[in-house]
Amino acid sequence: MIDKKHITASVSVSKRITATAYRATKDGGAPYEGAYAIFPAFESQTLPTKGKSMTDDVTVEAIKISRTTNASGGKTVYIG
């Protein structure tokens, strides 16, 4: 049986990134030897974990943003 959880992170009012994480609840399988820390991208990413035994949780890192006041009195947001 595989537990499915949906993780949604808002980047800004007009951008939204959704990631789906799968956690194997079954023992066995070849050991997973890939990355356990993932950096977000604007394209989908797949970890080759199907049928693998994982030793830790996968961490999806936050998207770095910064805000500055602009000449119009508003805020400018920099993503990345």
N, C-alpha and C positions, 0 to 999 in steps of 0.2 A: 504494500500500500504506500502511496506517496501523498504526503501532505502538501497542498498548494496554498501559498500565501501571496497576495498581491500587495506590492509596495508602490505607493504613488508619492512623488515629490514635486512640489510646485517650484519652478525656477523663477517665474515672474507671472504677472497677470495674464500674459498672452502665450506663455510657453508651459508645457506640461510634459514630464517624462515619466513613463510607467515601466517598472521592471517586475518581472515575475521570477520568484525564487522557488526552487524545488528542493526539498530535503528528503533524502532517502531514509526510510524508517526500517528498512530491511538490512539484516547483517549479510556480509559476504560481498562478493564482487572484487574485481581487481582494484588496487588502491588508486585513488585519484592523485595525480602528481602535478596538477596545474596550479594556477594562481588562486589564492583565497581572498585577495583584495582586488576589487574591480574599480576602475575609474570610469565614471559615466562618459558616454559619447552620445552624439546625436543620431547614430546608427545603432541598430540592435546588435547585441553581443550574445554569443552562446558559449557557455563553458561546457567542455566535453565530459560531463559527469554521469551520463546515463549508464546505469549498471555498475557504477564505481562505488567503492567504499570511501567515505570522506572522514577525515580525522578532526575537522574543525568547522565552524560556521564560516560562510562566505560573507565578507564585508563589502558593501557597495559604498564607496566614498562619496562625500557630498560634493556638489558642484561649487567651485569657488566663485563668489560674486563680491563686488565692491560697489559702493554708492558714493557719488559726489554731488554737491550742489552745483547746478549749472547757472549760466548767465540769466536765464529766464525765471530764476527763483524755484525751479523744480529740481528733480533729482535725475542724474544720469546713472544707469546701472551698467556695469561691465561684467560680462559673464565669461569665465574661463581664466 
